[in-house]
């Protein structure tokens, strides 16, 4: 019976040793994954910063474009007004010349 108990104890110790080895391997893997995840987290933060900067730049370009549109619209209105006035004056002069001749 003592031999059997020693064999059982040896088997139990062997199994516990295997379980401990397995846990150490898993712990090593988790530590490696933790390092990788931290690296990924840092990369994600960098991407967030870049995206924020891009969004700010896009907003600035949108504002400049809207200002350009407004100025161009106003400039065209001024040109149309000047052309309209000149056209009206030209038609008036032509009519006066027609009446005079």
ZIHUVEN-V672283 format. One record per backbone hydrogen bond with DSSP energy under -1.0 kcal/mol. NH is the residue of the N-H (numbers start at 0). CO is the residue of the C=O. Records with the same first field share a line. If there is no record, write none. Layout:
NH=CO ; CO
This chain:
4=0
5=1
6=2
7=3
8=4
9=5
10=6
11=7
12=8
13=9
14=10
15=11
16=12
17=13
18=14
19=15
20=16
21=17
22=18
23=19
24=20
25=21
26=22
27=23
28=24
29=25
30=26
31=27
32=28
33=29
34=30
35=31
36=32
37=33
38=34
39=35
40=36
41=37
42=38
43=39
44=40
45=41
46=42
47=43
48=44
49=45
50=46
51=47
52=48
53=49
54=50
55=51
56=52
57=53
58=54
59=55
60=56
61=57
62=58
63=59
64=60
65=61
66=62
67=63
68=64
69=65
70=66
71=67
72=68
73=69
74=70
75=71
76=72
77=73
78=74
79=75
80=76
81=77
82=78
83=79
84=80
85=81
86=82
87=83
88=84
89=85
90=86
91=87
92=88
93=89
94=90
95=91
96=92
97=93
98=94
99=95
100=96
